[in-house]
């Protein structure tokens, strides 16, 4: 927990562990290995409350299979110091590789910048070497009251929720990823491990296309990103074509450094695609 590097390669977010691989630790590890996963991010707390019980057997099985286990928790800002303490306690107990902060709407309220500052300060006081990422909105420009600066001051990487919900354009993932990287790096220039969507919208009326899953993965490779994550294991497992598509994505080694012009090339291509889409 001292490298402060982001997760590399391909991973899934685990929300409710009992709904992944039938809750069986050995099967979970076997599925992770079979899908070529390098990491999973397990929900360890919801605010101040422990989440997913005691996942020691699951963590041990994944780690034995060579899969790094990260922790994530949803934070509300009601008791930021306690929330940070709960996250650190769980990370330490299970020997997790690092931690992701999932902060959203609650932190858009007035005065929440101070709460965000308290949270990251409490986190860093007890674990200064912990690898920490912010897993929140993909476009800061659409969420100006969210305390980006306060959270990112304590982070080592971005992990935006790059969910192209209800956008069925084939190139929607690449288009949205290019914009997200621009906006997030303008806030703080950190490595980016975007989280793609392998689940339906809340109403269950829209699902991403398999071709979009591939487009997201291809875009991340083209931009030289260290890895990608997916929301979420339990959703993708129920959609066999999703699971198969993501399993086929190759992340055998960390992505090579990006060509200095690759980001600009991607932006130009994305802009051109957007114009073509409007003209069709």
FINU-334192 format. One line per field, with one value per residue: y, x, z of N, C-alpha, C in turn; residue in three letters. Coordinates in Angstrom, 2 decimals, decimal comma, always signed. Example, Ala and Ser with C-alpha at 12.3 -4.5 7.8 and 13.67 -1.06 7.14 Angstrom:
npy <- -5,69;-2,25
npx <- +13,19;+12,85
npz <- +7,80;+7,08
capy <- -4,50;-1,06
capx <- +12,30;+13,67
capz <- +7,80;+7,14
cpy <- -3,30;+0,03
cpx <- +13,20;+12,90
cpz <- +7,80;+7,87
r <- Ala;Ser
***
This chain:
npy <- -1,20;+1,16;+2,11;+3,88;+3,74;+3,57;+1,12;-1,34;-2,67;-4,79;-4,64;-5,34;-3,74;-4,76;-4,96;-6,17;-8,82;-11,37;-11,77;-12,28;-14,71;-16,56;-16,07;-17,65;-18,06;-19,53;-19,99;-17,37;-16,49;-18,20;-17,42;-14,80;-15,18;-16,63;-14,68;-12,99;-10,95;-8,32;-6,99;-6,38;-4,25;-3,98;-3,33;-1,98;-0,46;+1,57;+4,73;+5,17;+2,57;-0,91;-2,89;-5,68;-7,56;-9,93;-10,32;-11,93;-14,53;-14,35;-12,28;-13,44;-15,64;-14,39;-12,92;-15,03;-16,04;-14,24;-11,82;-8,47;-6,85;-4,16;-1,62;+0,01;+2,66;+4,16;+7,53;+9,95;+12,31;+13,02;+12,33;+12,77;+12,17;+9,82;+8,19;+8,04;+6,75;+4,28;+3,25;+3,03;+1,22;-1,13;-1,50;-1,96;-4,25;-6,28;-6,23;-4,71;-3,46;-0,76;+2,16;+3,45;+6,39;+6,86;+9,35;+11,39;+12,89;+13,94;+15,45;+17,72;+19,70;+22,95;+24,08;+21,65;+21,32;+21,68;+19,39;+17,41;+18,01;+17,42;+14,68;+13,62;+14,48;+13,11;+10,54;+10,55;+11,16;+8,84;+6,92;+7,73;+6,72;+5,35;+4,19;+6,09;+6,77;+8,87;+8,16;+9,27;+11,67;+11,93;+14,29;+17,14;+19,75;+19,68;+19,46;+21,64;+22,41;+20,34;+19,25;+19,20;+19,98;+19,69;+16,94;+15,78;+16,65;+14,79;+12,53;+9,98;+9,20;+9,40;+7,93;+7,92;+7,62;+6,46;+6,32;+5,77;+6,08;+5,46;+6,50;+5,53;+5,62;+4,14;+4,97;+6,26;+5,65;+6,19;+8,87;+10,13;+9,44;+10,82;+13,49;+13,43;+12,86;+15,20;+17,15;+16,23;+16,09;+18,74;+19,63;+18,24;+16,91;+13,72;+10,12;+8,17;+5,88;+4,76;+3,92;+1,73;+1,01;-1,84;-2,54;-2,12;+0,89;+2,64;+2,14;-0,17;-0,19;+0,26;-1,00;-1,20;-1,72;-4,62;-3,97;-1,39;-1,83;-2,92;-0,73;+1,13;-0,16;-0,29;+2,45;+3,20;+1,79;+3,02;+5,55;+5,10;+4,46;+3,29;+1,22;-0,23;-0,20;-1,91;-1,47;-3,49;-6,35;-8,16;-7,45;-7,82;-10,52;-11,66;-11,06;-12,79;-12,26;-9,82;-10,50;-12,28;-10,63;-8,71;-10,37;-11,11;-8,88;-7,71;-7,26;-7,86;-6,78;-3,73;-0,75;+0,75;+3,79;+6,65;+7,94;+11,20;+12,73;+11,32;+11,75;+14,14;+13,35;+11,52;+13,23;+14,80;+12,86;+12,06;+14,41;+14,68;+12,40;+13,04;+15,18;+13,91;+12,16;+13,95;+14,83;+12,66
npx <- +0,82;+2,05;+2,85;+1,28;+0,31;-2,05;-4,69;-3,77;-4,31;-7,15;-10,28;-13,03;-15,75;-17,03;-20,07;-22,32;-21,26;-22,29;-23,82;-22,13;-20,55;-22,07;-21,49;-19,43;-16,14;-14,00;-15,02;-15,37;-12,71;-11,80;-13,38;-12,50;-9,82;-10,17;-11,33;-9,27;-8,70;-7,00;-7,47;-9,92;-12,42;-13,75;-16,73;-16,48;-17,52;-20,35;-20,74;-20,43;-20,86;-20,15;-19,73;-20,65;-20,01;-17,81;-15,36;-13,10;-12,40;-13,02;-11,32;-8,83;-8,89;-8,98;-6,57;-4,76;-5,05;-3,71;-4,94;-5,35;-6,85;-8,87;-10,38;-13,57;-15,78;-18,98;-19,41;-20,87;-20,49;-21,55;-20,34;-17,39;-14,78;-15,18;-16,14;-13,86;-12,15;-13,44;-13,14;-10,31;-9,80;-10,95;-9,50;-6,95;-7,43;-7,92;-5,76;-5,70;-5,09;-5,41;-7,55;-10,75;-12,60;-15,96;-17,86;-20,69;-23,79;-24,45;-22,28;-22,48;-23,83;-24,12;-21,20;-19,88;-17,29;-15,52;-16,07;-15,20;-12,48;-11,88;-12,33;-10,31;-8,03;-8,19;-7,97;-5,40;-3,80;-3,61;-2,93;-0,70;+0,66;-1,14;-2,65;-4,94;-7,96;-10,32;-13,59;-15,97;-18,08;-17,99;-17,72;-16,51;-17,37;-20,13;-20,85;-20,32;-20,44;-19,48;-16,87;-14,18;-11,42;-10,79;-11,16;-9,43;-6,96;-6,09;-5,72;-4,33;-4,99;-7,44;-10,67;-13,00;-16,57;-17,39;-19,94;-21,88;-24,69;-27,73;-26,84;-26,57;-24,84;-22,35;-19,68;-19,83;-18,59;-15,80;-15,89;-16,96;-15,02;-12,72;-13,47;-13,89;-11,30;-9,93;-11,29;-10,97;-8,19;-7,60;-8,42;-6,78;-3,70;-3,47;-2,96;-5,37;-7,92;-10,50;-13,97;-16,02;-19,36;-21,17;-23,78;-27,38;-29,44;-31,04;-33,75;-33,83;-34,28;-32,45;-29,47;-25,92;-24,34;-22,58;-20,59;-20,04;-18,79;-16,43;-15,48;-14,96;-12,89;-10,95;-10,51;-9,37;-6,97;-5,83;-5,36;-3,36;-3,86;-3,50;-5,18;-8,52;-11,78;-14,87;-18,34;-20,91;-19,51;-21,62;-23,68;-22,56;-22,03;-24,54;-25,19;-24,24;-23,00;-21,81;-19,96;-18,33;-17,32;-15,81;-14,01;-12,50;-10,99;-7,71;-5,30;-2,63;-0,26;+0,95;-0,20;+1,73;+3,70;+1,88;+1,82;+3,01;+1,34;-1,02;-3,31;-4,24;-4,76;-6,80;-8,77;-9,27;-10,26;-12,50;-13,99;-14,48;-16,02;-18,25;-19,30;-19,92;-21,87;-23,92;-24,58;-25,68
npz <- +0,00;-0,58;-2,98;-4,39;-6,95;-9,67;-10,29;-12,67;-15,95;-16,50;-14,82;-12,53;-10,83;-7,76;-6,35;-4,73;-3,11;-2,74;-4,95;-6,98;-8,81;-7,46;-4,85;-4,03;-2,97;-4,26;-6,82;-7,62;-7,80;-9,80;-11,98;-12,26;-12,95;-15,32;-16,90;-17,32;-15,50;-13,83;-11,53;-8,93;-7,57;-4,52;-2,75;+0,38;+2,38;+3,31;+3,64;+7,02;+7,62;+7,67;+4,74;+2,74;+4,65;+6,06;+3,97;+3,85;+2,90;+0,19;-0,65;-0,11;-1,86;-4,38;-4,32;-4,14;-6,64;-8,10;-8,51;-7,90;-5,12;-4,55;-2,47;-2,18;-1,27;-0,72;-0,01;+2,15;+3,48;+5,92;+8,28;+7,93;+8,95;+10,38;+8,34;+6,71;+8,49;+8,75;+6,15;+5,95;+8,01;+7,00;+4,63;+5,70;+7,29;+5,44;+3,79;+1,38;-1,97;-2,50;-2,51;-3,47;-3,74;-3,70;-4,36;-4,68;-5,37;-2,80;-2,06;-3,52;-2,31;-0,68;+1,06;+1,26;+0,51;+2,63;+4,09;+2,34;+2,37;+5,05;+4,98;+3,19;+4,50;+6,93;+5,95;+4,82;+7,02;+8,51;+6,61;+4,73;+2,50;+0,97;-2,03;-3,74;-5,41;-7,15;-7,73;-9,49;-11,08;-14,70;-16,15;-15,04;-15,67;-15,75;-13,17;-11,28;-8,57;-7,11;-4,93;-6,37;-6,26;-3,55;-3,01;-4,96;-4,12;-2,36;-3,84;-6,06;-8,57;-11,23;-11,50;-13,31;-13,63;-16,41;-17,81;-20,46;-20,54;-22,17;-24,51;-27,60;-29,74;-31,77;-31,33;-28,92;-26,35;-26,83;-27,63;-25,36;-23,49;-24,38;-23,96;-21,19;-20,16;-20,91;-19,36;-16,70;-16,38;-16,59;-14,16;-12,31;-13,13;-13,43;-13,50;-15,36;-14,89;-16,35;-15,71;-17,24;-18,56;-17,97;-17,60;-17,24;-17,67;-14,90;-15,14;-16,54;-19,22;-21,17;-22,54;-22,87;-26,06;-27,21;-29,04;-28,22;-25,76;-26,66;-28,11;-26,09;-24,70;-26,74;-27,15;-24,70;-24,79;-27,07;-26,10;-24,33;-21,64;-18,23;-17,48;-17,29;-15,76;-14,91;-14,41;-13,55;-11,84;-11,09;-12,82;-15,40;-15,32;-15,54;-18,11;-20,62;-23,07;-22,56;-20,54;-21,95;-23,98;-22,55;-21,29;-23,47;-24,03;-24,21;-21,81;-21,16;-20,34;-18,82;-20,45;-23,08;-22,91;-23,95;-27,28;-27,72;-29,30;-29,32;-27,76;-28,79;-31,41;-30,92;-29,96;-32,21;-33,99;-32,55;-32,55;-35,27;-35,72;-34,18;-35,63;-38,03;-37,11;-36,43;-38,94;-40,17
capy <- +0,00;+2,32;+2,50;+4,96;+3,58;+3,17;-0,25;-1,49;-3,77;-4,86;-5,01;-5,14;-3,31;-5,70;-4,23;-7,10;-9,96;-12,60;-11,89;-12,51;-16,10;-17,27;-15,82;-18,67;-17,49;-20,26;-19,73;-15,97;-16,41;-18,90;-16,58;-13,65;-15,66;-16,99;-13,46;-12,20;-9,75;-7,97;-6,43;-6,10;-3,26;-4,52;-2,37;-2,35;+0,34;+2,53;+5,74;+4,66;+1,20;-2,00;-3,44;-7,00;-8,42;-10,32;-10,92;-12,43;-15,69;-13,89;-11,52;-14,38;-16,44;-13,54;-12,63;-16,26;-16,21;-13,18;-10,68;-7,45;-6,45;-2,80;-1,35;+1,27;+2,92;+5,35;+8,45;+10,90;+13,57;+13,31;+12,19;+12,45;+11,56;+8,45;+7,47;+7,77;+5,75;+2,99;+2,78;+2,64;+0,01;-2,26;-1,66;-2,57;-5,58;-7,28;-6,08;-4,32;-2,77;+0,68;+2,57;+4,39;+7,22;+7,04;+10,50;+11,89;+14,01;+14,55;+16,39;+18,91;+20,67;+24,05;+23,86;+20,30;+21,33;+21,48;+17,98;+16,65;+18,25;+16,63;+13,26;+13,23;+14,71;+11,99;+9,37;+10,67;+11,19;+7,47;+6,13;+8,68;+6,05;+4,58;+4,57;+6,54;+7,35;+9,44;+7,54;+10,13;+12,09;+11,94;+15,63;+18,17;+20,96;+19,52;+19,36;+22,66;+22,57;+19,20;+19,73;+18,50;+20,31;+19,16;+15,49;+15,42;+16,96;+13,58;+11,37;+9,67;+8,93;+9,56;+6,72;+8,47;+6,74;+6,79;+5,58;+6,44;+5,63;+5,89;+7,01;+4,31;+5,78;+3,14;+5,56;+7,05;+5,50;+6,90;+10,30;+10,60;+9,27;+11,90;+14,71;+13,24;+13,01;+16,62;+17,91;+15,79;+16,47;+20,18;+19,81;+17,81;+16,01;+12,44;+8,97;+7,95;+4,51;+5,00;+2,80;+1,60;+0,50;-3,16;-2,71;-1,31;+2,09;+2,31;+1,65;-1,44;-0,03;+0,48;-1,72;-0,90;-2,74;-5,27;-3,18;-0,23;-2,31;-3,03;+0,63;+1,71;-0,80;+0,14;+3,85;+3,25;+1,36;+4,03;+6,70;+4,71;+4,46;+2,13;+0,15;+0,13;-0,98;-2,09;-1,54;-4,13;-7,80;-8,88;-7,17;-8,45;-11,98;-12,06;-10,85;-13,62;-11,63;-8,79;-11,16;-12,83;-9,54;-8,11;-11,39;-11,15;-7,70;-8,10;-6,35;-8,76;-5,98;-2,32;-0,07;+1,52;+5,24;+7,16;+8,86;+12,56;+13,30;+10,40;+12,35;+15,12;+12,60;+10,96;+14,33;+15,17;+11,79;+12,10;+15,58;+14,36;+11,42;+13,73;+15,96;+12,94;+11,66;+14,98;+14,97;+11,45
capx <- +0,00;+2,93;+3,27;+0,41;+0,01;-3,44;-4,81;-3,39;-5,00;-8,61;-10,90;-14,46;-16,25;-17,92;-21,04;-22,84;-20,40;-23,09;-24,41;-21,04;-20,08;-22,85;-20,94;-18,41;-14,80;-13,20;-15,58;-15,08;-11,32;-11,67;-13,97;-11,61;-8,65;-10,61;-11,64;-8,05;-8,74;-5,83;-7,92;-11,32;-12,64;-14,82;-17,34;-16,14;-18,29;-21,33;-20,62;-19,76;-21,33;-19,46;-20,49;-20,21;-19,64;-16,41;-14,99;-11,72;-12,20;-13,05;-10,09;-7,71;-8,97;-8,58;-5,15;-4,03;-5,14;-2,94;-5,83;-5,27;-8,15;-8,98;-11,62;-14,25;-16,95;-19,77;-19,29;-21,98;-20,06;-22,24;-19,31;-16,27;-13,65;-15,58;-16,19;-12,48;-11,63;-14,02;-12,50;-8,93;-9,84;-11,25;-8,34;-5,88;-7,80;-7,88;-4,54;-6,12;-4,07;-5,66;-8,91;-11,43;-13,64;-17,17;-18,60;-21,58;-24,72;-24,44;-21,17;-22,74;-24,53;-23,26;-20,34;-19,33;-15,85;-14,84;-16,24;-14,29;-11,13;-11,77;-12,25;-9,01;-7,03;-8,27;-7,46;-3,96;-3,10;-3,35;-2,37;-0,14;+1,16;-2,21;-3,08;-6,34;-8,54;-11,65;-14,53;-17,15;-18,63;-17,04;-17,54;-16,56;-18,08;-21,56;-21,03;-19,38;-20,45;-18,79;-15,56;-13,13;-10,07;-10,58;-10,97;-8,27;-5,74;-5,66;-5,80;-3,22;-5,49;-8,86;-11,38;-14,33;-17,66;-17,57;-21,16;-22,53;-26,06;-28,74;-26,18;-26,39;-23,90;-21,26;-18,44;-20,12;-17,57;-14,56;-16,18;-17,11;-13,75;-11,82;-13,89;-13,67;-9,88;-9,60;-11,84;-10,39;-6,78;-7,57;-8,59;-5,48;-3,11;-3,20;-3,33;-6,82;-8,42;-11,95;-14,85;-17,04;-20,66;-21,61;-25,03;-28,45;-29,81;-31,82;-35,08;-33,69;-34,79;-31,32;-28,23;-24,89;-24,10;-21,27;-19,64;-19,63;-17,81;-15,17;-15,05;-14,40;-11,60;-10,03;-10,16;-8,45;-5,67;-5,29;-4,93;-2,26;-4,25;-2,93;-6,16;-9,94;-12,65;-16,24;-19,47;-20,25;-19,39;-22,90;-24,46;-21,93;-22,15;-25,87;-25,23;-23,12;-22,25;-20,97;-18,84;-17,43;-16,63;-14,79;-12,97;-11,67;-10,13;-6,38;-4,51;-1,61;+0,82;+0,56;-0,16;+2,96;+3,47;+1,15;+2,45;+2,66;+0,25;-2,14;-4,52;-4,75;-5,32;-8,08;-9,74;-9,64;-11,11;-13,78;-14,73;-14,94;-17,11;-19,41;-19,86;-20,53;-23,09;-24,95;-24,98;-26,37
capz <- +0,00;-0,55;-4,33;-4,85;-8,37;-9,93;-10,78;-14,06;-16,61;-16,58;-13,56;-12,30;-9,53;-7,10;-5,52;-3,73;-3,40;-2,76;-6,28;-7,92;-8,76;-6,46;-3,53;-3,71;-3,17;-5,24;-8,15;-7,91;-8,23;-11,07;-13,01;-12,45;-13,69;-16,66;-17,64;-17,48;-14,67;-13,03;-10,26;-8,65;-6,53;-3,69;-1,85;+1,75;+3,35;+2,82;+4,68;+8,22;+7,85;+6,99;+3,62;+2,30;+5,77;+6,19;+2,68;+3,93;+2,03;-1,20;-0,89;-0,14;-3,08;-5,51;-4,22;-4,46;-8,10;-8,73;-8,78;-6,85;-4,59;-4,06;-1,75;-2,48;-0,44;-1,03;+1,12;+2,19;+4,06;+7,18;+9,32;+7,04;+9,63;+10,70;+7,07;+6,31;+9,41;+8,41;+4,92;+6,25;+8,83;+6,12;+3,74;+6,49;+7,76;+4,37;+3,00;+0,04;-2,76;-2,50;-2,16;-4,36;-3,12;-4,52;-3,85;-5,73;-5,22;-1,46;-1,96;-4,33;-1,47;-0,20;+2,21;+1,34;+0,26;+3,91;+4,47;+1,49;+2,87;+6,27;+4,63;+2,65;+5,53;+7,86;+5,23;+4,63;+8,30;+8,97;+5,50;+3,74;+1,31;+0,33;-3,36;-3,63;-6,62;-7,05;-8,66;-9,47;-12,37;-15,81;-16,69;-14,00;-16,11;-15,48;-11,72;-10,79;-7,12;-6,49;-4,47;-7,10;-5,78;-2,21;-3,10;-5,77;-3,38;-1,65;-4,74;-6,95;-9,92;-11,53;-11,94;-13,61;-14,04;-17,81;-18,17;-21,59;-20,44;-23,14;-25,72;-28,37;-30,84;-31,66;-30,81;-27,71;-25,30;-27,18;-27,64;-23,98;-22,80;-24,76;-23,25;-19,76;-19,87;-21,01;-18,23;-15,43;-16,31;-16,36;-12,71;-11,79;-14,11;-12,78;-14,33;-15,45;-15,08;-16,46;-15,41;-18,27;-18,12;-18,45;-16,88;-17,83;-16,93;-13,69;-15,52;-17,23;-20,58;-22,07;-22,27;-23,86;-27,07;-27,10;-29,83;-27,42;-24,79;-27,41;-28,45;-24,86;-24,46;-27,79;-26,91;-23,56;-25,29;-27,98;-25,31;-23,47;-20,23;-17,52;-17,35;-17,28;-14,88;-15,40;-13,49;-12,45;-12,00;-11,00;-14,03;-16,56;-15,20;-15,99;-19,55;-21,05;-24,15;-21,93;-19,86;-22,96;-24,68;-21,68;-21,10;-24,67;-24,10;-23,79;-21,00;-20,62;-19,77;-18,78;-21,74;-23,28;-22,85;-25,11;-28,22;-27,28;-30,11;-29,40;-27,19;-29,74;-32,53;-30,48;-29,88;-33,58;-34,51;-31,83;-33,04;-36,62;-35,60;-33,68;-36,74;-38,95;-36,47;-36,55;-40,33;-40,65
cpy <- +1,26;+2,80;+3,70;+4,91;+3,20;+1,70;-0,30;-2,72;-3,65;-5,30;-4,80;-4,52;-4,38;-4,91;-5,14;-8,44;-11,28;-12,83;-12,09;-13,93;-16,89;-17,07;-16,77;-18,12;-18,19;-20,00;-18,29;-15,84;-17,07;-18,07;-15,38;-14,05;-15,98;-15,78;-12,57;-10,93;-9,55;-7,48;-6,44;-5,04;-3,67;-3,43;-2,83;-1,57;+1,21;+3,61;+5,19;+3,18;+0,19;-2,56;-4,74;-7,84;-8,65;-11,03;-11,55;-13,59;-15,29;-13,15;-12,47;-15,20;-15,64;-13,26;-13,85;-16,54;-15,11;-11,96;-9,70;-7,05;-5,05;-2,67;-0,06;+1,43;+4,16;+6,24;+9,56;+12,27;+13,93;+13,28;+11,82;+11,77;+10,10;+7,61;+7,11;+6,67;+4,36;+2,41;+2,26;+1,35;-1,22;-2,54;-2,38;-4,01;-6,63;-7,13;-5,68;-3,45;-1,26;+0,93;+3,59;+5,08;+7,35;+8,13;+11,08;+13,04;+14,70;+15,61;+17,62;+20,00;+21,77;+23,64;+22,50;+20,22;+21,08;+20,03;+17,09;+16,79;+17,45;+15,15;+12,88;+13,48;+13,57;+10,73;+9,40;+10,71;+9,79;+6,59;+7,06;+8,01;+5,26;+5,10;+4,87;+7,15;+7,89;+8,84;+8,31;+10,49;+12,17;+13,34;+16,67;+19,40;+20,88;+19,47;+20,36;+22,81;+21,38;+19,64;+18,97;+18,74;+19,67;+17,64;+15,15;+15,75;+15,73;+12,35;+11,22;+9,42;+9,22;+8,19;+7,12;+7,39;+7,11;+5,99;+6,35;+6,03;+6,29;+6,60;+5,80;+4,47;+4,78;+3,69;+6,38;+6,87;+6,28;+8,41;+10,85;+10,48;+10,41;+13,19;+14,59;+13,43;+14,47;+17,38;+17,52;+16,22;+17,98;+20,49;+19,41;+16,75;+14,75;+11,32;+8,75;+6,47;+4,61;+3,72;+2,79;+0,97;-0,82;-3,52;-1,85;+0,02;+1,69;+1,72;+0,28;-1,40;+0,15;-0,33;-1,24;-2,04;-3,35;-4,49;-1,94;-0,64;-2,41;-1,66;+1,31;+1,15;-0,33;+1,59;+3,99;+2,81;+2,44;+5,24;+6,36;+4,71;+3,21;+0,96;+0,69;-0,71;-1,04;-2,14;-2,37;-5,63;-8,45;-8,63;-7,90;-9,97;-12,47;-11,90;-11,58;-12,99;-10,51;-9,44;-11,67;-11,73;-8,95;-9,10;-11,43;-9,93;-8,03;-6,98;-7,18;-8,01;-4,54;-1,66;+0,70;+3,01;+5,74;+8,02;+10,27;+13,17;+12,46;+11,01;+13,36;+14,43;+12,06;+12,04;+14,74;+14,14;+11,82;+13,26;+15,31;+13,39;+12,09;+14,54;+15,02;+12,40;+12,66;+15,10;+13,77;+11,55
cpx <- +0,86;+3,32;+2,51;+0,17;-1,45;-3,50;-4,46;-4,09;-6,50;-9,20;-12,40;-14,68;-17,20;-18,78;-21,54;-22,17;-21,18;-23,74;-23,36;-20,52;-20,81;-22,36;-19,83;-17,01;-13,98;-13,70;-15,30;-13,66;-11,13;-12,24;-13,07;-10,39;-9,02;-10,90;-10,42;-8,02;-7,42;-6,23;-9,43;-11,36;-13,90;-15,41;-17,14;-16,91;-19,30;-21,43;-19,83;-20,03;-20,53;-20,35;-19,83;-19,60;-18,16;-15,99;-13,61;-11,46;-12,17;-11,76;-8,91;-7,71;-8,53;-7,08;-4,30;-4,02;-4,39;-3,75;-5,74;-6,67;-8,05;-10,29;-12,24;-15,42;-17,66;-19,73;-20,34;-21,57;-20,75;-21,26;-18,02;-15,09;-13,95;-15,63;-14,78;-11,87;-12,16;-13,35;-11,09;-8,89;-10,06;-10,10;-7,21;-6,20;-7,61;-6,67;-4,81;-5,06;-4,21;-7,14;-9,45;-12,56;-14,80;-18,02;-19,43;-22,46;-24,65;-23,37;-21,34;-23,46;-23,58;-22,44;-19,68;-17,85;-15,07;-14,93;-15,31;-12,85;-10,88;-11,57;-10,85;-7,90;-7,01;-7,69;-5,94;-3,18;-2,74;-2,73;-1,80;+0,33;+0,12;-2,51;-4,57;-6,78;-9,92;-12,53;-15,84;-17,54;-17,57;-16,75;-17,63;-17,36;-19,59;-21,87;-20,11;-19,37;-19,81;-17,38;-14,38;-11,75;-9,79;-10,36;-9,67;-6,94;-5,21;-5,64;-4,56;-3,67;-6,98;-9,43;-12,82;-15,33;-18,03;-18,77;-21,88;-24,00;-26,97;-28,15;-25,80;-25,47;-22,76;-19,99;-18,67;-19,06;-16,30;-14,77;-16,24;-15,80;-12,79;-12,18;-13,60;-12,21;-9,46;-10,04;-11,19;-8,93;-6,61;-7,73;-7,33;-4,94;-2,63;-3,48;-4,84;-7,09;-9,95;-12,75;-15,98;-18,32;-20,99;-22,90;-26,10;-28,60;-30,73;-33,18;-35,03;-34,16;-33,69;-30,12;-27,18;-24,79;-22,72;-20,21;-19,17;-18,62;-16,44;-14,61;-14,39;-13,01;-10,56;-9,58;-9,17;-7,05;-5,03;-4,75;-3,81;-2,59;-3,73;-3,89;-7,56;-10,64;-14,04;-17,22;-20,56;-20,24;-20,76;-23,80;-23,87;-22,07;-23,50;-26,04;-24,04;-22,31;-21,37;-19,73;-17,83;-16,65;-15,52;-13,67;-12,01;-10,75;-8,77;-5,67;-3,40;-0,47;+0,34;+0,70;+1,15;+2,66;+2,80;+2,06;+2,07;+1,50;-1,01;-3,42;-5,12;-5,38;-6,69;-9,15;-10,22;-10,58;-12,48;-14,63;-15,29;-16,12;-18,38;-20,10;-20,58;-21,85;-24,23;-25,47;-25,77;-27,87
cpz <- +0,00;-1,95;-4,85;-6,35;-8,55;-10,30;-12,27;-14,66;-16,45;-15,25;-13,54;-10,93;-9,01;-6,13;-4,39;-3,99;-3,46;-4,12;-7,37;-7,74;-7,69;-5,05;-3,12;-3,98;-4,24;-6,66;-8,57;-8,47;-9,59;-12,22;-13,30;-13,28;-15,14;-17,53;-17,84;-16,65;-13,93;-11,65;-10,16;-7,56;-5,77;-2,80;-0,41;+2,79;+2,61;+3,89;+5,85;+8,46;+7,04;+5,89;+3,17;+3,43;+5,90;+4,89;+2,68;+2,98;+0,57;-1,56;-1,02;-1,42;-4,30;-5,48;-4,55;-5,96;-8,84;-9,10;-7,62;-6,42;-4,01;-3,28;-2,25;-1,52;-0,93;+0,20;+1,00;+2,74;+5,36;+8,35;+8,62;+7,73;+9,96;+9,42;+6,59;+7,19;+9,10;+7,16;+5,20;+7,06;+7,97;+5,16;+4,48;+6,86;+6,68;+3,45;+1,57;-0,65;-2,74;-2,32;-3,16;-3,62;-4,09;-3,87;-4,98;-5,24;-3,86;-1,34;-2,86;-3,54;-1,01;+1,02;+2,27;+1,00;+1,53;+4,36;+3,63;+1,97;+4,15;+5,95;+4,16;+3,67;+6,53;+7,23;+5,18;+5,95;+8,77;+7,88;+4,43;+2,46;+0,55;-1,07;-3,34;-4,96;-6,36;-8,14;-8,59;-10,90;-13,46;-16,32;-15,55;-14,39;-15,83;-13,99;-11,02;-9,27;-6,39;-6,10;-5,09;-6,49;-4,43;-2,23;-3,82;-5,09;-2,66;-2,52;-5,62;-8,37;-10,00;-11,91;-12,27;-14,01;-15,47;-18,34;-19,28;-21,67;-21,47;-24,35;-26,55;-29,59;-30,70;-31,03;-29,54;-26,63;-25,60;-27,14;-26,22;-23,20;-23,13;-24,03;-21,76;-19,38;-19,92;-19,76;-16,91;-15,30;-16,15;-14,87;-11,95;-12,72;-13,40;-13,77;-14,29;-15,73;-15,15;-16,20;-16,44;-17,74;-18,80;-17,73;-17,55;-17,11;-15,76;-14,03;-16,20;-18,66;-21,62;-21,61;-23,28;-24,87;-26,85;-27,88;-29,06;-26,34;-25,45;-27,75;-27,26;-24,60;-25,47;-27,57;-25,76;-23,97;-26,17;-27,24;-24,33;-22,00;-19,54;-17,39;-17,43;-16,23;-15,48;-14,25;-14,16;-12,69;-12,07;-12,22;-15,24;-16,52;-15,71;-17,50;-20,17;-22,18;-23,62;-21,33;-20,88;-23,67;-23,83;-21,40;-22,28;-24,80;-23,50;-23,05;-20,34;-19,95;-19,71;-20,15;-21,88;-23,16;-24,13;-25,99;-27,78;-28,05;-30,07;-28,85;-28,15;-30,95;-32,16;-30,42;-31,28;-34,17;-33,85;-32,33;-34,43;-36,58;-35,12;-34,79;-37,73;-38,40;-36,61;-37,98;-40,85;-40,46
r <- Unk;Unk;Unk;Unk;Unk;Unk;Unk;Unk;Unk;Unk;Unk;Unk;Unk;Unk;Unk;Unk;Unk;Unk;Unk;Unk;Unk;Unk;Unk;Unk;Unk;Unk;Unk;Unk;Unk;Unk;Unk;Unk;Unk;Unk;Unk;Unk;Unk;Unk;Unk;Unk;Unk;Unk;Unk;Unk;Unk;Unk;Unk;Unk;Unk;Unk;Unk;Unk;Unk;Unk;Unk;Unk;Unk;Unk;Unk;Unk;Unk;Unk;Unk;Unk;Unk;Unk;Unk;Unk;Unk;Unk;Unk;Unk;Unk;Unk;Unk;Unk;Unk;Unk;Unk;Unk;Unk;Unk;Unk;Unk;Unk;Unk;Unk;Unk;Unk;Unk;Unk;Unk;Unk;Unk;Unk;Unk;Unk;Unk;Unk;Unk;Unk;Unk;Unk;Unk;Unk;Unk;Unk;Unk;Unk;Unk;Unk;Unk;Unk;Unk;Unk;Unk;Unk;Unk;Unk;Unk;Unk;Unk;Unk;Unk;Unk;Unk;Unk;Unk;Unk;Unk;Unk;Unk;Unk;Unk;Unk;Unk;Unk;Unk;Unk;Unk;Unk;Unk;Unk;Unk;Unk;Unk;Unk;Unk;Unk;Unk;Unk;Unk;Unk;Unk;Unk;Unk;Unk;Unk;Unk;Unk;Unk;Unk;Unk;Unk;Unk;Unk;Unk;Unk;Unk;Unk;Unk;Unk;Unk;Unk;Unk;Unk;Unk;Unk;Unk;Unk;Unk;Unk;Unk;Unk;Unk;Unk;Unk;Unk;Unk;Unk;Unk;Unk;Unk;Unk;Unk;Unk;Unk;Unk;Unk;Unk;Unk;Unk;Unk;Unk;Unk;Unk;Unk;Unk;Unk;Unk;Unk;Unk;Unk;Unk;Unk;Unk;Unk;Unk;Unk;Unk;Unk;Unk;Unk;Unk;Unk;Unk;Unk;Unk;Unk;Unk;Unk;Unk;Unk;Unk;Unk;Unk;Unk;Unk;Unk;Unk;Unk;Unk;Unk;Unk;Unk;Unk;Unk;Unk;Unk;Unk;Unk;Unk;Unk;Unk;Unk;Unk;Unk;Unk;Unk;Unk;Unk;Unk;Unk;Unk;Unk;Unk;Unk;Unk;Unk;Unk;Unk;Unk;Unk;Unk;Unk;Unk;Unk;Unk;Unk;Unk
***
